[in-house]
Amino acid sequence: MTPIGNKKMRCVYSISVSGKKIIYIGLTGYFERRMRDHLKDSPEILKLIKEYGRNLIITKQLTKYILAEEAIKIEGKLIN
């Protein structure tokens, strides 16, 4: 079973387009569900899928589930 976070534990993730300088950084308490939601309901991600194709969209969990405060710091550094 894959461990999932909660309000205290989060992981940092990215969604990118292969071969392009396009990347989205986020954090979540449940990586698999968040990716499923992004790929199904997120207008920004659906636009990328339409433009580049689903096979070029790369989702990646960048950290383990860590304390939310630390995840927020890492997310901020990666965004900058």
MMTF fields as JSON, N, C-alpha, C and O atoms, coordinates in Angstrom:
{
  "mmtfVersion": "1.0.0",
  "mmtfProducer": "UNKNOWN",
  "numBonds": 319,
  "numAtoms": 320,
  "numGroups": 80,
  "numChains": 1,
  "numModels": 1,
  "chainsPerModel": [1],
  "groupsPerChain": [80],
  "chainIdList": ["A"],
  "bondAtomList": [4, 2, 8, 6, 12, 10, 16, 14, 20, 18, 24, 22, 28, 26, 32, 30, 36, 34, 40, 38, 44, 42, 48, 46, 52, 50, 56, 54, 60, 58, 64, 62, 68, 66, 72, 70, 76, 74, 80, 78, 84, 82, 88, 86, 92, 90, 96, 94, 100, 98, 104, 102, 108, 106, 112, 110, 116, 114, 120, 118, 124, 122, 128, 126, 132, 130, 136, 134, 140, 138, 144, 142, 148, 146, 152, 150, 156, 154, 160, 158, 164, 162, 168, 166, 172, 170, 176, 174, 180, 178, 184, 182, 188, 186, 192, 190, 196, 194, 200, 198, 204, 202, 208, 206, 212, 210, 216, 214, 220, 218, 224, 222, 228, 226, 232, 230, 236, 234, 240, 238, 244, 242, 248, 246, 252, 250, 256, 254, 260, 258, 264, 262, 268, 266, 272, 270, 276, 274, 280, 278, 284, 282, 288, 286, 292, 290, 296, 294, 300, 298, 304, 302, 308, 306, 312, 310, 316, 314],
  "bondOrderList": [1, 1, 1, 1, 1, 1, 1, 1, 1, 1, 1, 1, 1, 1, 1, 1, 1, 1, 1, 1, 1, 1, 1, 1, 1, 1, 1, 1, 1, 1, 1, 1, 1, 1, 1, 1, 1, 1, 1, 1, 1, 1, 1, 1, 1, 1, 1, 1, 1, 1, 1, 1, 1, 1, 1, 1, 1, 1, 1, 1, 1, 1, 1, 1, 1, 1, 1, 1, 1, 1, 1, 1, 1, 1, 1, 1, 1, 1, 1],
  "groupList": [{"groupName": "MET", "atomNameList": ["N", "CA", "C", "O"], "elementList": ["N", "C", "C", "O"], "formalChargeList": [0, 0, 0, 0], "bondAtomList": [1, 0, 2, 1, 3, 2], "bondOrderList": [1, 1, 2], "singleLetterCode": "M", "chemCompType": "L-PEPTIDE LINKING"}, {"groupName": "THR", "atomNameList": ["N", "CA", "C", "O"], "elementList": ["N", "C", "C", "O"], "formalChargeList": [0, 0, 0, 0], "bondAtomList": [1, 0, 2, 1, 3, 2], "bondOrderList": [1, 1, 2], "singleLetterCode": "T", "chemCompType": "L-PEPTIDE LINKING"}, {"groupName": "PRO", "atomNameList": ["N", "CA", "C", "O"], "elementList": ["N", "C", "C", "O"], "formalChargeList": [0, 0, 0, 0], "bondAtomList": [1, 0, 2, 1, 3, 2], "bondOrderList": [1, 1, 2], "singleLetterCode": "P", "chemCompType": "L-PEPTIDE LINKING"}, {"groupName": "ILE", "atomNameList": ["N", "CA", "C", "O"], "elementList": ["N", "C", "C", "O"], "formalChargeList": [0, 0, 0, 0], "bondAtomList": [1, 0, 2, 1, 3, 2], "bondOrderList": [1, 1, 2], "singleLetterCode": "I", "chemCompType": "L-PEPTIDE LINKING"}, {"groupName": "GLY", "atomNameList": ["N", "CA", "C", "O"], "elementList": ["N", "C", "C", "O"], "formalChargeList": [0, 0, 0, 0], "bondAtomList": [1, 0, 2, 1, 3, 2], "bondOrderList": [1, 1, 2], "singleLetterCode": "G", "chemCompType": "PEPTIDE LINKING"}, {"groupName": "ASN", "atomNameList": ["N", "CA", "C", "O"], "elementList": ["N", "C", "C", "O"], "formalChargeList": [0, 0, 0, 0], "bondAtomList": [1, 0, 2, 1, 3, 2], "bondOrderList": [1, 1, 2], "singleLetterCode": "N", "chemCompType": "L-PEPTIDE LINKING"}, {"groupName": "LYS", "atomNameList": ["N", "CA", "C", "O"], "elementList": ["N", "C", "C", "O"], "formalChargeList": [0, 0, 0, 0], "bondAtomList": [1, 0, 2, 1, 3, 2], "bondOrderList": [1, 1, 2], "singleLetterCode": "K", "chemCompType": "L-PEPTIDE LINKING"}, {"groupName": "ARG", "atomNameList": ["N", "CA", "C", "O"], "elementList": ["N", "C", "C", "O"], "formalChargeList": [0, 0, 0, 0], "bondAtomList": [1, 0, 2, 1, 3, 2], "bondOrderList": [1, 1, 2], "singleLetterCode": "R", "chemCompType": "L-PEPTIDE LINKING"}, {"groupName": "CYS", "atomNameList": ["N", "CA", "C", "O"], "elementList": ["N", "C", "C", "O"], "formalChargeList": [0, 0, 0, 0], "bondAtomList": [1, 0, 2, 1, 3, 2], "bondOrderList": [1, 1, 2], "singleLetterCode": "C", "chemCompType": "L-PEPTIDE LINKING"}, {"groupName": "VAL", "atomNameList": ["N", "CA", "C", "O"], "elementList": ["N", "C", "C", "O"], "formalChargeList": [0, 0, 0, 0], "bondAtomList": [1, 0, 2, 1, 3, 2], "bondOrderList": [1, 1, 2], "singleLetterCode": "V", "chemCompType": "L-PEPTIDE LINKING"}, {"groupName": "TYR", "atomNameList": ["N", "CA", "C", "O"], "elementList": ["N", "C", "C", "O"], "formalChargeList": [0, 0, 0, 0], "bondAtomList": [1, 0, 2, 1, 3, 2], "bondOrderList": [1, 1, 2], "singleLetterCode": "Y", "chemCompType": "L-PEPTIDE LINKING"}, {"groupName": "SER", "atomNameList": ["N", "CA", "C", "O"], "elementList": ["N", "C", "C", "O"], "formalChargeList": [0, 0, 0, 0], "bondAtomList": [1, 0, 2, 1, 3, 2], "bondOrderList": [1, 1, 2], "singleLetterCode": "S", "chemCompType": "L-PEPTIDE LINKING"}, {"groupName": "LEU", "atomNameList": ["N", "CA", "C", "O"], "elementList": ["N", "C", "C", "O"], "formalChargeList": [0, 0, 0, 0], "bondAtomList": [1, 0, 2, 1, 3, 2], "bondOrderList": [1, 1, 2], "singleLetterCode": "L", "chemCompType": "L-PEPTIDE LINKING"}, {"groupName": "PHE", "atomNameList": ["N", "CA", "C", "O"], "elementList": ["N", "C", "C", "O"], "formalChargeList": [0, 0, 0, 0], "bondAtomList": [1, 0, 2, 1, 3, 2], "bondOrderList": [1, 1, 2], "singleLetterCode": "F", "chemCompType": "L-PEPTIDE LINKING"}, {"groupName": "GLU", "atomNameList": ["N", "CA", "C", "O"], "elementList": ["N", "C", "C", "O"], "formalChargeList": [0, 0, 0, 0], "bondAtomList": [1, 0, 2, 1, 3, 2], "bondOrderList": [1, 1, 2], "singleLetterCode": "E", "chemCompType": "L-PEPTIDE LINKING"}, {"groupName": "ASP", "atomNameList": ["N", "CA", "C", "O"], "elementList": ["N", "C", "C", "O"], "formalChargeList": [0, 0, 0, 0], "bondAtomList": [1, 0, 2, 1, 3, 2], "bondOrderList": [1, 1, 2], "singleLetterCode": "D", "chemCompType": "L-PEPTIDE LINKING"}, {"groupName": "HIS", "atomNameList": ["N", "CA", "C", "O"], "elementList": ["N", "C", "C", "O"], "formalChargeList": [0, 0, 0, 0], "bondAtomList": [1, 0, 2, 1, 3, 2], "bondOrderList": [1, 1, 2], "singleLetterCode": "H", "chemCompType": "L-PEPTIDE LINKING"}, {"groupName": "GLN", "atomNameList": ["N", "CA", "C", "O"], "elementList": ["N", "C", "C", "O"], "formalChargeList": [0, 0, 0, 0], "bondAtomList": [1, 0, 2, 1, 3, 2], "bondOrderList": [1, 1, 2], "singleLetterCode": "Q", "chemCompType": "L-PEPTIDE LINKING"}, {"groupName": "ALA", "atomNameList": ["N", "CA", "C", "O"], "elementList": ["N", "C", "C", "O"], "formalChargeList": [0, 0, 0, 0], "bondAtomList": [1, 0, 2, 1, 3, 2], "bondOrderList": [1, 1, 2], "singleLetterCode": "A", "chemCompType": "L-PEPTIDE LINKING"}],
  "groupTypeList": [0, 1, 2, 3, 4, 5, 6, 6, 0, 7, 8, 9, 10, 11, 3, 11, 9, 11, 4, 6, 6, 3, 3, 10, 3, 4, 12, 1, 4, 10, 13, 14, 7, 7, 0, 7, 15, 16, 12, 6, 15, 11, 2, 14, 3, 12, 6, 12, 3, 6, 14, 10, 4, 7, 5, 12, 3, 3, 1, 6, 17, 12, 1, 6, 10, 3, 12, 18, 14, 14, 18, 3, 6, 3, 14, 4, 6, 12, 3, 5],
  "groupIdList": [1, 2, 3, 4, 5, 6, 7, 8, 9, 10, 11, 12, 13, 14, 15, 16, 17, 18, 19, 20, 21, 22, 23, 24, 25, 26, 27, 28, 29, 30, 31, 32, 33, 34, 35, 36, 37, 38, 39, 40, 41, 42, 43, 44, 45, 46, 47, 48, 49, 50, 51, 52, 53, 54, 55, 56, 57, 58, 59, 60, 61, 62, 63, 64, 65, 66, 67, 68, 69, 70, 71, 72, 73, 74, 75, 76, 77, 78, 79, 80],
  "secStructList": [7, 7, 7, 7, 7, 7, 1, 1, 3, 3, 3, 3, 3, 3, 3, 3, 3, 6, 6, 1, 1, 7, 3, 3, 3, 3, 3, 3, 1, 7, 2, 2, 2, 2, 2, 2, 2, 2, 2, 2, 2, 7, 2, 2, 2, 2, 2, 2, 2, 2, 2, 2, 7, 4, 4, 4, 3, 3, 3, 3, 3, 7, 1, 7, 1, 3, 3, 2, 2, 2, 2, 2, 2, 2, 2, 2, 2, 2, 2, 7],
  "xCoordList": [0.839, 0.0, 0.881, 1.847, 0.557, 1.312, 0.911, -0.275, 1.9, 1.537, 1.018, 1.51, 0.033, -0.475, -0.359, -0.307, -0.319, -0.169, -1.499, -2.512, -1.455, -2.627, -2.394, -1.583, -3.069, -2.874, -1.457, -0.981, -0.787, 0.563, 1.639, 2.775, 1.29, 2.277, 1.87, 0.719, 2.811, 2.566, 3.763, 4.856, 3.539, 4.642, 4.61, 3.56, 5.76, 5.885, 5.912, 6.545, 5.228, 5.154, 5.306, 5.205, 5.552, 5.618, 4.792, 4.604, 4.31, 3.681, 4.405, 4.432, 4.99, 5.755, 5.401, 4.707, 5.899, 5.704, 7.076, 7.996, 7.216, 8.485, 8.977, 8.237, 10.237, 10.85, 10.493, 10.931, 9.704, 9.29, 9.685, 9.829, 9.858, 10.176, 8.876, 8.652, 8.031, 6.743, 6.708, 6.856, 6.508, 6.44, 5.508, 5.495, 4.739, 3.854, 4.34, 4.572, 4.499, 4.928, 3.77, 3.134, 3.5, 2.439, 2.739, 3.769, 1.839, 1.979, 0.626, -0.414, 0.656, -0.58, -0.368, 0.758, -1.462, -1.434, -1.719, -1.648, -2.041, -2.369, -2.025, -2.858, -0.814, -0.271, -1.135, -1.483, -1.48, -2.215, -3.567, -3.947, -4.285, -5.585, -5.429, -6.216, -4.421, -4.211, -3.895, -4.397, -3.071, -2.746, -3.998, -4.246, -4.774, -6.026, -6.939, -7.534, -7.046, -7.882, -7.342, -8.107, -6.037, -5.426, -5.71, -6.114, -5.497, -5.626, -7.081, -7.353, -8.004, -9.421, -10.127, -10.997, -9.751, -10.541, -9.802, -10.449, -8.49, -7.736, -7.695, -7.109, -8.306, -8.314, -6.907, -6.683, -5.97, -4.604, -3.943, -3.298, -4.106, -3.492, -4.219, -3.58, -5.534, -6.286, -5.886, -5.853, -5.585, -5.117, -3.764, -3.537, -2.863, -1.565, -1.737, -1.063, -2.635, -2.883, -3.404, -2.978, -4.321, -4.88, -3.805, -3.776, -2.921, -1.898, -0.733, -0.239, -0.29, 0.914, 0.655, 1.52, -0.522, -0.823, -0.521, 0.447, -1.346, -1.199, 0.14, 0.696, 0.665, 1.913, 3.122, 4.163, 3.024, 4.14, 4.011, 4.914, 2.908, 2.714, 3.368, 3.05, 4.286, 5.037, 4.648, 4.815, 4.134, 3.839, 4.893, 5.28, 5.351, 6.439, 6.303, 6.124, 6.388, 6.427, 7.875, 8.753, 8.132, 9.5, 10.035, 11.248, 9.147, 9.58, 8.734, 7.679, 9.212, 8.386, 7.354, 7.368, 6.465, 5.546, 6.331, 6.856, 6.4, 7.175, 6.27, 5.144, 6.761, 5.972, 5.555, 6.344, 4.306, 3.743, 4.584, 4.766, 5.096, 5.897, 7.147, 7.52, 7.779, 8.967, 8.59, 9.309, 7.466, 6.995, 6.709, 7.016, 6.125, 5.825, 7.115, 7.171, 8.149, 9.443, 10.048, 10.533, 10.013, 10.58, 9.798, 10.387, 8.475, 7.641, 8.014, 8.176, 8.149, 8.508, 9.85, 9.997, 10.839, 12.169, 12.116, 12.752, 11.368, 11.285, 10.537, 10.888, 9.525, 8.794, 9.687, 9.654, 10.477, 11.392, 12.507, 13.379],
  "yCoordList": [-1.18, 0.0, 1.24, 1.319, 2.191, 3.433, 4.343, 4.606, 4.831, 5.753, 7.058, 7.531, 7.626, 8.917, 9.896, 9.506, 11.157, 12.186, 12.541, 11.866, 13.605, 14.149, 15.645, 16.199, 16.311, 17.753, 18.1, 19.211, 17.156, 17.409, 16.899, 17.371, 15.939, 15.323, 15.566, 15.338, 16.026, 16.321, 15.856, 15.65, 15.698, 15.467, 16.568, 17.147, 16.849, 17.825, 17.041, 15.988, 17.554, 16.864, 17.855, 19.067, 17.307, 18.147, 17.52, 16.306, 18.391, 17.977, 18.771, 20.001, 18.076, 18.757, 18.202, 17.194, 18.895, 18.461, 18.074, 18.892, 16.84, 16.346, 17.211, 17.474, 17.651, 18.429, 19.905, 20.648, 20.34, 21.741, 22.297, 21.546, 23.59, 24.239, 24.651, 25.823, 23.65, 23.856, 22.919, 21.705, 23.498, 22.661, 23.307, 24.525, 22.463, 22.877, 22.171, 20.962, 22.904, 22.341, 22.489, 23.541, 21.446, 21.502, 20.603, 19.929, 20.592, 19.666, 19.076, 19.69, 17.882, 17.15, 16.139, 15.756, 15.726, 14.665, 13.294, 12.29, 13.237, 11.955, 12.088, 12.527, 11.715, 11.938, 11.33, 12.019, 10.052, 9.379, 10.046, 10.259, 10.371, 11.013, 12.397, 12.786, 13.142, 14.49, 14.44, 15.264, 13.486, 13.366, 13.007, 13.563, 12.087, 11.701, 12.924, 13.132, 13.723, 14.924, 15.938, 16.504, 16.171, 17.106, 16.672, 17.484, 15.396, 14.899, 14.814, 14.674, 14.899, 14.804, 16.165, 16.428, 17.033, 18.239, 19.566, 20.613, 19.568, 20.824, 21.461, 20.885, 22.639, 23.28, 23.5, 23.322, 23.884, 24.136, 22.859, 22.861, 21.776, 20.501, 19.921, 19.371, 20.037, 19.548, 20.3, 19.72, 21.583, 22.372, 21.848, 21.739, 21.524, 20.965, 19.615, 19.333, 18.784, 17.475, 17.647, 16.939, 18.582, 18.821, 19.317, 18.919, 20.189, 20.779, 19.835, 19.795, 19.067, 18.245, 16.748, 15.976, 16.323, 14.892, 14.335, 14.741, 13.408, 12.815, 12.119, 12.113, 11.533, 10.77, 11.66, 11.144, 12.965, 13.871, 14.527, 15.249, 14.287, 14.843, 13.908, 12.721, 14.46, 13.664, 14.112, 15.278, 13.183, 13.465, 12.771, 11.635, 13.469, 12.915, 13.356, 14.54, 12.404, 12.718, 13.042, 12.194, 14.261, 14.736, 14.457, 14.363, 14.321, 14.033, 12.912, 12.566, 12.361, 11.463, 12.33, 13.553, 11.714, 12.473, 13.016, 12.259, 14.334, 15.024, 16.028, 16.268, 16.612, 17.617, 18.725, 19.181, 19.144, 20.139, 21.408, 21.976, 21.864, 23.084, 22.945, 23.876, 21.785, 21.538, 21.416, 21.908, 20.762, 20.622, 21.995, 22.236, 22.887, 24.234, 24.971, 25.671, 24.825, 25.46, 24.927, 25.695, 23.608, 22.991, 23.431, 23.751, 23.444, 23.882, 25.32, 25.611, 26.203, 27.593, 27.725, 28.502, 26.961, 26.992, 26.498, 27.078, 25.443, 24.894, 25.841, 25.95, 26.514, 27.471, 28.635, 29.099, 29.096, 30.218, 29.741, 30.527],
  "zCoordList": [0.0, 0.0, 0.0, 0.759, -0.835, -0.927, 0.221, 0.418, 0.989, 2.066, 1.482, 0.457, 2.134, 1.701, 2.847, 4.013, 2.507, 3.521, 4.162, 3.978, 4.906, 5.552, 5.686, 4.943, 6.597, 6.715, 7.173, 6.936, 7.824, 8.314, 7.368, 7.407, 6.517, 5.626, 4.173, 3.798, 3.366, 1.957, 1.132, 1.659, -0.158, -1.079, -2.132, -2.408, -2.711, -3.788, -5.094, -5.179, -6.105, -7.393, -8.533, -8.348, -9.723, -10.916, -12.033, -12.098, -12.904, -14.155, -15.231, -15.187, -16.194, -17.236, -18.601, -18.73, -19.616, -20.995, -21.532, -21.538, -21.978, -22.487, -23.649, -24.597, -23.562, -24.625, -24.623, -25.502, -23.648, -23.559, -22.198, -21.233, -22.123, -20.849, -20.157, -19.855, -19.917, -19.266, -18.064, -18.207, -16.866, -15.669, -14.649, -14.47, -13.994, -12.92, -11.666, -11.689, -10.577, -9.301, -8.315, -8.254, -7.552, -6.561, -5.385, -5.355, -4.412, -3.293, -2.956, -3.192, -2.405, -2.131, -1.015, -0.699, -0.439, 0.559, -0.034, 0.674, -1.321, -1.968, -3.447, -4.24, -3.82, -5.158, -6.27, -7.229, -6.146, -7.22, -7.478, -8.629, -6.416, -6.589, -7.203, -8.066, -6.767, -7.301, -8.791, -9.556, -9.211, -10.64, -11.431, -12.501, -10.907, -11.573, -11.721, -12.779, -10.673, -10.731, -11.734, -12.515, -11.719, -12.678, -14.121, -14.954, -14.401, -15.769, -16.228, -17.421, -15.288, -15.626, -15.601, -16.431, -14.644, -14.398, -14.492, -14.49, -14.575, -14.546, -15.938, -16.854, -16.114, -17.437, -18.005, -19.203, -17.149, -17.621, -18.128, -19.176, -17.387, -17.784, -18.995, -19.892, -19.033, -20.203, -21.467, -22.552, -21.33, -22.477, -22.969, -24.174, -22.026, -22.409, -23.102, -24.093, -22.583, -23.192, -24.611, -25.524, -24.797, -26.131, -27.095, -28.259, -26.602, -27.455, -27.754, -28.881, -26.736, -26.898, -26.91, -27.324, -26.462, -26.386, -25.01, -24.367, -24.558, -23.217, -23.043, -21.944, -24.109, -23.983, -23.696, -23.289, -23.892, -23.582, -22.205, -21.781, -21.509, -20.171, -19.16, -19.098, -18.368, -17.398, -15.985, -15.628, -15.195, -13.797, -12.945, -13.219, -11.908, -11.106, -9.652, -9.368, -8.744, -7.321, -6.988, -7.145, -6.532, -6.322, -4.924, -4.738, -3.933, -2.566, -1.987, -2.519, -0.903, -0.109, 0.605, 0.46, 1.369, 2.194, 3.379, 4.196, 3.455, 4.48, 5.185, 4.748, 6.272, 6.982, 6.021, 5.195, 6.146, 5.227, 5.174, 4.097, 6.306, 6.333, 5.455, 4.741, 5.517, 4.702, 3.229, 2.36, 2.949, 1.564, 0.955, -0.213, 1.741, 1.26, 0.914, -0.097, 1.735, 1.468, 0.164, -0.666, -0.001, -1.205, -2.444, -3.476, -2.333, -3.449, -3.849, -5.034, -2.876, -3.163, -3.851, -4.794, -3.379, -3.996, -5.44, -6.32, -5.68, -7.033, -7.978, -9.153, -7.474, -8.306, -8.704, -9.844, -7.758, -8.064, -8.958, -9.33]
}
